[in-house]
Amino acid sequence: MAARRDDTVRAIEEILRLRRAERLADRPLRAELRTVREFLEDIAGPTVTRAEAARLLGLSQTALDRWVVKDEISSVITPQGRREIPLSELVELLEDVERVRDTGIRRPLAAVIRERRRRSAESVDLDRLLPRRRPRTHRVPELQALAYHRLVAERLSEDVVDDARRRLHRWRQNGRIHPRWAEEWERILATPLERIAKTISADTQRARELRQTSPFAGVLNEQERRRLLRAVEERALA
């Protein structure tokens, strides 16, 4: 068991190194590095134990659990019934913590979370994302998905779309998406950025159905996602 934990930690450390290399590489080399990174991500698995996450972040599991309880760090319940940290969440946190630590700031994780809160307050403007034009009959989850994707559309880039394409490909390989929706998303993701943004942010029945199988997960950090969901729910109840 200890050897497996060491392997997971090592794999995540190598994933971080590859992500740094990808940002500096030209497009052909970036694609090769990404293939290696995805192989390591498969080895590490979709989630990481809280003990492993705490070790990588340089804090105790008790301290990590406090952030999880406050919903500042996302967590999921695995099929085995354990609460663990999504690998994607941990990798992004580690990158942010490393950046802050290099500036000499003490308690870098706390600084990262404070900065994320500040950015979420600036970016999640519900009046911009869901203008009050007329009474709507949408359910709250539909409005939350619409607001989420409109914010994603504002940040759309080739890298974001590349991530969505790769996620969709892996879902198809693992049987996690119906072929009909996979083919529909493949067609959408092959169009120009402006067209993709328009499609994912449309308030139509087709767009609502598409958003139920959206490959744009993880574009927002946990603070932004939580603030957006809460703001939509509060507006719906007002």
N, C-alpha and C positions, 0 to 999 in steps of 0.2 A: 504493500500500500504506500509506504514511504517513497519507494522508487517511482511509483506512478505519479505521486504528487510532484516529485522533483522533475519528472519528464514534462508535466503540464506547465510548471513554472518556467522551465527552460524553453519550451515551445513558445510561450507567450513572450518571453524576452526576445526570441528570434523574430517573432511576428512584428514586434515594435521596431527592430532593426530594419526589417524589410520595408515597413511602411515609411520609415525615414528615407531609405534608399529610393523608393518609388517616387517620392516627391522631387528628388533631384535628377531622376533619370529621364531620358527622352522617351517618346511614346512606345517604340518597339521594345526597348529594354524594360520599360515599366510593365508591359503586358507579361513578360517572362517572370519578372519578380512577383507579380500579382499571383501567377499560377503557383509559385512556390509557397507564397504566403497562405493561399487558400488551402493548400495541402496541409500546412501546419495547423491551420484553424480547424480542419477536420480532425486532426489528431487531438488537439486540445478539447474539442467538443463545444457545443453551443453555450454551455454554462460552466462556471468555475465555482468551486466551493468557497464559502466565506473565509475559511482559514487560508486558502491559497491567495484569494484576493487581498486579504489583510497583509499577508507576507509581502506580496508584490508592492503594495502601497506603502509599506513601511510603518504599519500601525498594528495595534492589537485587534483581535477579532471583536472584542467588546466594543472598542471604539468604532470599528466598522459597522457593527450592528446598530449602534446609535444613529448613524447616518441613514441606515436602511429603514429603521423604525420611523424616522422623520420624513421618509420618502424623498430624501435628497440623492440617494443612490438606488437605482431600480433593482428589483429582485424578482425572481420567478420561482414557482413551485415546480420541481421536476416530477416526472412520472413516478419516481421513487418516493415522493413526498418530502424531499429536502428543499429548503429555501436556499437558492444559489444566485450568483451574480451572472447576468448575461455576458458572454465573452466580449461582445462588441462594446458594451458599456464600460467594462473594465479597461479595455485597450484605450478607449478615448480618455478615460480618467487618467490612466498612466501617462499618456502623452501630455495632457494638460498639467499634471503634477510635475513632470520632468521639466517642462518649460518654466513653471513658476519657481521650482527649486533652484534652477540655474540663476535666478535673479537674487538668490540669497534670502528669500522670504521664509520665515519660520512657519511651521504648520501649513505646508503648501496645499494639502487637500482642502482645508478649511478656506483658504484663499481662493481656490478654484471654484468651490461651491458658492462662495459669496459673489464671485464674478459671474457665474452662471445665473444666479438669481437676478443680478443687475441687468444682464443682457436679456433675460426673459421678460423683465418688466418693460424694456424698450421695444422688443420685437413683437410681443403678443398684444396687438391692438385690435380688439374684436370689432370695433366700429369700422375699421378698414377691411378686415377679413370677411365680416358678415354684416354689410350695411342694413340698416332697418328700413327696408323699402315698403314691405307689405306684410300682413300676417302670413306666417308659414305653417305648414302642417307637418314639417319634418319631425322625426323623433330625435331626441337628444344625441344618440350615437351618430346619426346621419349628419347632424350639424357639426359635431366634433370632428368627424372625418373630413367634412368639407373645409372647415377652418384649418385643419392640419395641412391638407393638401394645397390650400391657397398659400399658406406660409412656405411650404416646400417649393411651390411654383415660383415664388419670389427669389428663391435661392438656387434655382435650377442651374446646373452647370454640366459640362461633359463628364466630369468625375462623378457627380451624383447619379447621372443616368447610367454610366458604366457600372456603378455599384448595383443599381436596380437591375440591369441586364444580367449581371452575374448571380444575383440573388434569385432571379426568376429561373435561370438555368439550373441552379442547384435544387430549387423547389421541384422542377420538372423531373430531375433525376431521382429525387427522393419521393416522388408521388404526392407532394404536398399541395398541389394545385391541379384543378381539373384542366384537361387539355384544351377545352374551349377557351377558358380564361387565359391560359398561358399563351395561346396563339394570338388572342386579342391584344394582350400586353406586348407581345413581341412586335406586332404591327405598330403599336403606338410608340414604343421605344425606338423604332427605326426612323421616326419622323424628326424634323428639326426641333430644336429646343422650344421655340415659340409655340409650336403646335402641341408638344407634350404638355407644356404649362397650361395652355388653354383647355386641353382635354381633362387633365386631372383636377382642375379648379372649376369645372363647369357645374352648374346646379341643374342637372337633368337626371332623368331616371337611369339612363345608360351609365352616366358618370357615377351615380350612387352605387350601382351594381358593381362597376369596375373597382371602386374604392374598397369594396369588401375583400378583394384579393390583391391589394396594392403591394408592389415590391419596394415601395419607398419608405419602408420602416427604418427607424433609426436616424433619420435626417435631423430631427430635433433632439436636443439633449433632454435629460430627465426633467430639469427645472422648467424648460419651455413647454414640454409636453404636458406636464402636470398643471402648469398655470393656464394653458389653453383649455384643457378639458374642464377645469374648474370654472373658468370664465364663461364658457358656453353653457354649462349646467346652471350657473347662477342666473344668466340671462333668461334661460328657458323657464326658470321658476319665478322670475320677477313678475 
